[in-house]
């Protein structure tokens, strides 16, 4: 049996967040030593393509880019957009039936009293 698409997506998000976190740390290290820096565009794009949790943790742990408005506002905004997107994606695959149960991929999930039905 092959690996599911969900597994690949999970691996991607774990990897991009670890990479983003490390890059924020590297940029902070470089900033302290007056070395060549990673561009703000690159840091924000890493967050946008899925590394937003790594970016947020990098900002908090390394105290990096915390005084820049585009990061103070941008990273939480990107996080909100990602959360909203995931919620919409998950909810778009669900519909409510007349008896108050949710249907997800052909399975009934119990919301209140009564018996659940799986088909």
C-alpha positions in Angstrom: 0.0 0.0 0.0 1.4 3.4 -1.0 1.9 6.5 1.2 -1.1 8.8 1.3 -1.2 12.4 0.1 -1.9 13.4 3.7 1.5 11.9 4.7 3.3 13.9 2.0 1.5 17.1 3.0 2.4 16.5 6.7 6.1 15.9 5.8 6.1 19.1 3.7 4.7 21.2 6.5 7.0 19.8 9.1 10.0 20.3 6.8 9.2 23.8 5.7 8.5 24.9 9.3 11.8 23.5 10.5 13.7 25.1 7.6 12.0 28.4 8.2 12.8 28.4 11.9 16.4 27.6 11.2 16.7 30.3 8.6 15.3 32.9 11.0 17.9 31.7 13.5 20.7 32.0 10.9 19.6 35.5 9.9 19.6 36.6 13.6 23.0 35.1 14.0 24.2 37.0 10.9 22.6 40.2 12.1 24.6 40.1 15.4 27.8 39.6 13.4 27.1 42.2 10.7 27.3 39.5 8.0 25.4 39.3 4.7 21.7 38.9 5.6 18.8 36.9 4.3 16.3 39.2 2.6 13.0 40.1 4.3 11.3 39.0 1.1 12.7 35.5 1.5 11.8 35.4 5.2 8.2 36.4 4.5 7.9 34.0 1.5 9.0 31.1 3.6 6.1 31.9 5.9 3.7 32.3 3.1 4.5 28.9 1.5 3.7 27.1 4.7 6.5 27.9 7.2 4.5 30.4 9.2 4.7 28.5 12.5 8.5 28.2 12.1 8.6 32.0 11.3 6.5 32.9 14.3 8.6 30.6 16.6 11.8 32.0 15.1 10.6 35.6 15.8 9.7 34.7 19.4 12.7 32.5 20.3 15.4 34.4 18.5 13.7 37.8 19.1 14.2 38.4 15.4 12.2 40.9 13.3 10.0 41.7 16.3 10.3 45.5 15.8 9.5 45.4 12.1 5.8 46.1 11.5 5.6 44.0 8.3 6.7 41.0 10.5 4.7 41.9 13.6 1.5 42.2 11.5 2.4 40.1 8.5 3.3 36.8 10.3 0.1 36.7 12.4 -1.9 37.7 9.2 -0.3 34.8 7.3 -1.0 32.4 10.1 -4.7 33.5 10.2 -5.0 33.0 6.4 -3.5 29.5 6.7 -5.8 28.6 9.6 -8.8 30.0 7.7 -7.8 28.1 4.6 -7.4 24.8 6.4 -10.8 25.3 8.2 -12.5 26.1 4.9 -10.9 23.1 3.2 -11.9 20.7 6.0 -15.4 22.2 6.3 -16.0 22.1 2.5 -15.7 18.4 2.6 -18.4 18.2 5.3 -22.2 18.7 5.0 -24.9 18.6 7.6 -27.8 16.2 7.3 -31.4 16.8 8.5 -30.9 14.8 11.6 -28.0 16.9 12.9 -25.1 14.5 12.0 -22.2 15.5 9.8 -21.3 13.6 6.7 -17.5 13.3 6.0 -16.3 11.1 3.2 -19.3 8.8 3.5 -19.1 8.4 7.3 -21.7 9.8 9.7 -20.1 11.4 12.8 -22.2 11.7 15.9 -23.0 15.3 17.0 -25.8 14.7 19.5 -27.7 11.8 21.0 -28.7 8.8 19.0 -26.8 6.2 17.0 -24.1 6.9 14.4 -24.2 5.3 11.0 -21.2 4.5 8.9 -21.8 3.5 5.3 
